[in-house]
Amino acid sequence: MTGWQPLSVRRGVRNPEEPFEGVPDHLRHALEEWLRVPFGWHSKNGMNHSFMATVASTLRIRVQRTYETGGISDQIFAALERDEDLYLDCLDVCLYLSRSANVAALKQILETGGSAWTVNDAGSGLERRVDQTAKEAFLRVASPADSASQEIAAAWAAVYGRNPDPSDGWDHAIKAIEELLIPIVIPNKSKANLGGVAGELKANPSKWSFSLPANDVRGNGETLEGMIRHLWPNPDRHGGGAKRSPTQGEAEAVVHMAIAIIELCRGRLTKLP
């Protein structure tokens, strides 16, 4: 259903919907049916009581022993009905615990229902839905099997995961660029960091190229240094009383800038004679 808009929206009778942050009424039936699968409702082996007990314990849902057919599932569903965030956390933890083969079904339910959330590519949890072009850029830079890919994947998860940590996301974005650029720009410097990379680019801007033609205003080295200066350092690591926690919006911007730097420089950044 991606790309479809209701006729009323196409006619201009009403505005397009914003993505739903919580769990609106129109999604609850489909999501409950999805949860019944890992809970064991449709299994020939019967209810998965140990799985449900783990979910209840993890989410701090108080349940009592019961001899009902569905075990404690009704108690879990009752708690979820009272708290949208708890509902999303339940979906998230069920994905994490089961790595269910039913991942595609949940992803489709969330997409069709206009949720702001989707299933991550590992099928291990929820993440915030983002623009498809941005997601494709992330997948491209995270696909090679190297340490920069691992760090940018960690940055993405920290920023867009169910429980975002902007400062941690910022740190991993910096580490991703360090893993890529330190071996190229300052390979022999001990205790090197991204600040050292920026310093080398500033000192010798004309020696570096990532295949983008220079112009009369700014060369490749200066462009790359400017981008790095926006990322370094994480304000949560500032000294001298300037320390502060970054906002979610800042962390998202940093991760996307890191993705752009990696895509520009991986296999392209070279030192000129």
Secondary structure, DSSP 8 states (H G I E B T S, - for coil): -TT---HHHHTTSS-----BSS--HHHHHHHHHHHHHHHTTT-TT---HHHHHHHHHHTT-------STTTTHHHHHHHHHT-HHHHHHHHHHHHHHH--TTHHHHHHHHHHTTBSEEE-TTSSSEEE---HHHHHHHHHHH-SSSHHHHHHHHHHHHHHBSS--HHHHHHHHHHHHHHHHHHHHSTT-TT--HHHHHHHHHHSGGGEE-S----SS--HHHHHHHHHHHHSS-GGG--TT------HHHHHHHHHHHHHHHHHHTTT-EE--
